[in-house]
Amino acid sequence: MPSPSSAFIIRHANSKDVGHVSDILTESFYRSANRQVNSLQRYFTDWAYPLLRYGIMLDISSRFSEKTPCYVCLVATHPANKFHAIASLEICMRYVPTKTYREFWLWSDRLWSDRQQYPYIFNLAVHPQWRRRGAAKQLLLAAEQTIKQWGFSRSYMHVLENNYPARNLYDRSGYQLHSQEGNVNYWLLGQPRKLLLQKKISS
Ligand SMILES: CC(C)(COP(=O)(O)OP(=O)(O)OC[C@H]1O[C@@H](n2cnc3c(N)ncnc32)[C@H](O)[C@@H]1OP(=O)(O)O)[C@@H](O)C(=O)NCCC(=O)NCCS
């Protein structure tokens, strides 16, 4: 294992990275020890792991092959093994509401009609064995460079309100709350709300 200060190499993903990126996403979003799941859920996830991984692999492969103009998957590798991705994120263009969190309450009826396309970061994940070494922070900085090269000065992402490691990371990286979604499920089913975060990227 490298020292915590090791810098990672950030590059565009290619078709050879699909397997590693699928592993990272499946481990991070379905099997990570940080997730609060009961033993039944854990048993089910272990059982369904190959299926979940396969589904993720198909999704990523199709995004890679679509060759959409503003889409990119960035991966982080350690200098000792440049071919093995240990973290990844994706950026695409997505419609987001232009009203801010405060304006949402004042103009909620107009929220969904005022939407514009902006760069949107998603699927940021670091393999559990490589966390707290700065990989996510480095990937976010690289994503901002890409977004600037696309000619945008703002980016968006979603985070669940109970994902404290990610919220801490985004907070420290300068992302701010724009609006929140899922209030009905929150009040009725106790499910965590989805927070839409925004960052103005300086030139
Ligand atoms: C969230 C996640 C991407 C962070 O990746 P990481 O490489 O460990 O993050 P970094 O090392 O770059 O951390 C940068 C800062 O973020 C914050 N942070 C990261 N992980 C944290 C944790 N577990 N608890 C509290 N703060 C945390 C810290 O402020 C940290 O700075 P520090 O280490 O100097 O204190 C990683 O935990 C992960 O893959 N989680 C599962 C997938 C996920 O939830 N993705 C986000 C979807 S919105």
Ligand as a Chemical Component Dictionary entry (heavy atoms), coordinates in Angstrom:
data_LIG
# 
_chem_comp.id                   LIG 
_chem_comp.type                 NON-POLYMER 
_chem_comp.pdbx_formal_charge   0 
_chem_comp.three_letter_code    LIG 
# 
loop_
_chem_comp_atom.comp_id 
_chem_comp_atom.atom_id 
_chem_comp_atom.alt_atom_id 
_chem_comp_atom.type_symbol 
_chem_comp_atom.charge 
_chem_comp_atom.model_Cartn_x 
_chem_comp_atom.model_Cartn_y 
_chem_comp_atom.model_Cartn_z 
_chem_comp_atom.pdbx_ordinal 
LIG C1  C1  C 0 -17.114 9.517  -0.350 1  
LIG C2  C2  C 0 -15.870 8.916  -0.950 2  
LIG C3  C3  C 0 -15.932 9.091  -2.480 3  
LIG C4  C4  C 0 -14.630 9.660  -0.411 4  
LIG O1  O1  O 0 -13.469 9.175  -1.066 5  
LIG P1  P1  P 0 -12.010 9.316  -0.428 6  
LIG O2  O2  O 0 -10.984 9.078  -1.498 7  
LIG O3  O3  O 0 -11.914 8.495  0.778  8  
LIG O4  O4  O 0 -11.993 10.854 -0.021 9  
LIG P2  P2  P 0 -10.680 11.764 0.181  10 
LIG O5  O5  O 0 -9.579  10.932 0.730  11 
LIG O6  O6  O 0 -10.387 12.505 -1.100 12 
LIG O7  O7  O 0 -11.195 12.751 1.304  13 
LIG C5  C5  C 0 -11.228 14.164 1.173  14 
LIG C6  C6  C 0 -11.979 14.755 2.357  15 
LIG O8  O8  O 0 -13.343 14.288 2.357  16 
LIG C7  C7  C 0 -13.803 14.071 3.703  17 
LIG N1  N1  N 0 -14.054 12.627 3.931  18 
LIG C8  C8  C 0 -13.781 11.601 3.121  19 
LIG N2  N2  N 0 -14.170 10.433 3.679  20 
LIG C9  C9  C 0 -14.690 10.734 4.887  21 
LIG C10 C10 C 0 -15.252 9.965  5.944  22 
LIG N3  N3  N 0 -15.352 8.624  5.862  23 
LIG N4  N4  N 0 -15.698 10.618 7.046  24 
LIG C11 C11 C 0 -15.625 11.957 7.152  25 
LIG N5  N5  N 0 -15.070 12.754 6.186  26 
LIG C12 C12 C 0 -14.629 12.142 5.071  27 
LIG C13 C13 C 0 -12.655 14.524 4.585  28 
LIG O9  O9  O 0 -12.832 15.908 4.832  29 
LIG C14 C14 C 0 -11.446 14.302 3.693  30 
LIG O10 O10 O 0 -10.323 15.083 4.031  31 
LIG P3  P3  P 0 -9.276  14.528 5.143  32 
LIG O11 O11 O 0 -8.980  13.091 4.800  33 
LIG O12 O12 O 0 -8.128  15.455 4.985  34 
LIG O13 O13 O 0 -10.007 14.654 6.461  35 
LIG C15 C15 C 0 -15.714 7.402  -0.574 36 
LIG O14 O14 O 0 -15.895 7.257  0.802  37 
LIG C16 C16 C 0 -16.680 6.483  -1.311 38 
LIG O15 O15 O 0 -16.354 5.961  -2.386 39 
LIG N6  N6  N 0 -17.865 6.261  -0.710 40 
LIG C17 C17 C 0 -18.871 5.314  -1.282 41 
LIG C18 C18 C 0 -19.466 5.849  -2.565 42 
LIG C19 C19 C 0 -20.145 7.182  -2.333 43 
LIG O16 O16 O 0 -20.849 7.377  -1.366 44 
LIG N7  N7  N 0 -19.932 8.103  -3.300 45 
LIG C20 C20 C 0 -20.536 9.408  -3.263 46 
LIG C21 C21 C 0 -21.849 9.370  -3.962 47 
LIG S1  S1  S 0 -22.661 10.945 -3.867 48 
# 
loop_
_chem_comp_bond.comp_id 
_chem_comp_bond.atom_id_1 
_chem_comp_bond.atom_id_2 
_chem_comp_bond.value_order 
_chem_comp_bond.pdbx_ordinal 
LIG C1  C2  SING 1  
LIG C2  C3  SING 2  
LIG C2  C4  SING 3  
LIG C2  C15 SING 4  
LIG C4  O1  SING 5  
LIG O1  P1  SING 6  
LIG P1  O2  DOUB 7  
LIG P1  O3  SING 8  
LIG P1  O4  SING 9  
LIG O4  P2  SING 10 
LIG P2  O5  DOUB 11 
LIG P2  O6  SING 12 
LIG P2  O7  SING 13 
LIG O7  C5  SING 14 
LIG C5  C6  SING 15 
LIG C6  O8  SING 16 
LIG C6  C14 SING 17 
LIG O8  C7  SING 18 
LIG C7  N1  SING 19 
LIG C7  C13 SING 20 
LIG N1  C8  SING 21 
LIG N1  C12 SING 22 
LIG C8  N2  DOUB 23 
LIG N2  C9  SING 24 
LIG C9  C10 SING 25 
LIG C9  C12 DOUB 26 
LIG C10 N3  SING 27 
LIG C10 N4  DOUB 28 
LIG N4  C11 SING 29 
LIG C11 N5  DOUB 30 
LIG N5  C12 SING 31 
LIG C13 O9  SING 32 
LIG C13 C14 SING 33 
LIG C14 O10 SING 34 
LIG O10 P3  SING 35 
LIG P3  O11 DOUB 36 
LIG P3  O12 SING 37 
LIG P3  O13 SING 38 
LIG C15 O14 SING 39 
LIG C15 C16 SING 40 
LIG C16 O15 DOUB 41 
LIG C16 N6  SING 42 
LIG N6  C17 SING 43 
LIG C17 C18 SING 44 
LIG C18 C19 SING 45 
LIG C19 O16 DOUB 46 
LIG C19 N7  SING 47 
LIG N7  C20 SING 48 
LIG C20 C21 SING 49 
LIG C21 S1  SING 50 
# 
